[in-house]
């Protein structure tokens, strides 16, 4: 139980900041790219949100099937999408048992290794941190200077 709570706290300490950054992306900047080969601001935000959910779902289900699902992006604001993804990801994380967190998952065809569910969730947190850094650059280049600290301790 303590492990699960620690994972949730770490997830939310980063996701809260990710959501704050996403809220700064105006509709006129959804297609913004810092370079020609970069994801657009919208693509990056959806990638961050959807990827973490898929990592968590893979950890819960014990197989890589979730990675094959296409991201569902309803016609809503990015801020609303972030809130929805955060709620459903948090609910999924809340549902884990200690046994599920310790279960080994064979991801050799996807990532070339076997990992425990807990390791996969930690990978997801690192993935979000990485792309959150990208998001900081995007919103700075959109002209925002009042930015949050990279993490919110709850």
N, C-alpha and C positions, 0 to 999 in steps of 0.2 A: 504494500500500500504506500509506504514512504517513497519507494522508487518511482511509482506511478505519479505521485504528487510532485516529485522533483522534476520529472519529465514535463509534466503539464506546466509547472512554474517556468521552466526554461523556455518551452514553446511560447507561452504567452508573453514572456519578457521580451522576446524578439518580435513576435507577431504584432504586438501592440504598436511597435515602431513601424513595422511594415505597413500597417493600416494607416498610420499617420502620414506616411510618405505617399501612399496611394491617394489619400484624400486631397493632396496638393496637386494632383494631376488634373488640370482642366480638360474639358472635352476637346477643346481646340488643340491640345497637345497629345491626344491619344496616339497619333501616328508618329510622334517625335522619335527620332533615332539619332544618337550621338555620332554614329558612323553609318555608312551605307550597309555594312554587313551586320549591324546590331539588330536585336529585336526592337520592335516599336515599344513605346511605353506601355501600351495596352497588352501586347504580347508578353512582355516581361512580367507585368503584374499578374496576369492569368497564369503564366508559367510558375511563378512562385507559389501562388495559392493552390493550384491544381496539383502540382508536384508533391507538396507536403501531404496533401490529402491522400494521394496515391501511394506514397511511401507508408503512411499510417495504415491504409487499407490493406496493403500487401503484408505488413507486419501482423495485422489482425487475422487475415485469412490464411496466412502461411504459404502463399504462392504469389507468383508475379503476374497473375491475371489482371490486376488493376492497372498495370502499366500499359496494357493494350487498349484501355478505354480512352476514347476521345474526350477531351475536356468539354463539358457542357457550359456554354457561356450564354446565359439568358440576356435578353435585351434590357439591361439595367445599368446603373452607374457602377463604375469600378469600386467605389466606396461601399455600395450595397453588396456587390459581389464578394468583396473582402470580408465583410461582416458575416455573410452567409457561410463562406468557406471556413472562417474561423470558428463559428459555432458548430458546424458539423464535424470539423477536425477535432475540436475540443471534446465533443461528445464521444467520438471514436476513441480518443486517448483515455477518457474517463472509463471506458468499458473494458480496458485491459485488466487481466489478472496477472499475478506474478508468474504463474506457469506459462501464460502466453508470452510474456516479455522474455522469458528464458528459452522459449522454443527456437530451435535452429531452423532456418529457412534456406533452402537451396536456391541460390540466385546465380549459379555458375553460368547459365546461358545469358543472363542479363548483365551481371556485374563481375562475373568471373570468380565468384567466391560464395561460400556459405556464411551466413551471419545469423546472429540471434535477432529476434524482433526488436529488442532494446537497442542493439547496435544499428539496426536499420533506421529506427526513429532518431538516433543521434546523428546518423548520416543526413537525415532529412533536415535536422536543425542546422547542421553545417552548411547544407545546400541553401537554406533560406538566408543564413548569414551572408554567404557569398553573394547571392543575388540582391540582397538588401543593400549591400555596398554599391552594386550597379545602380540601384534605384536612387540612392543618395546622389550619385553623379547626374542622373537624368534630371531630378527635380532642381538641383543646383543650376544646371544648364538651362532650365526653364525660367530661371530668375529668382527662385526662392532662396532666401538667406536665413530665415528663421526655421531652423531644422532641429528635430529632436536629437537627443543623445542616442547612440546606436543601440542601447538596451534600456528597458524600463524594469527596475527591480520592484516587485510587488510585495 
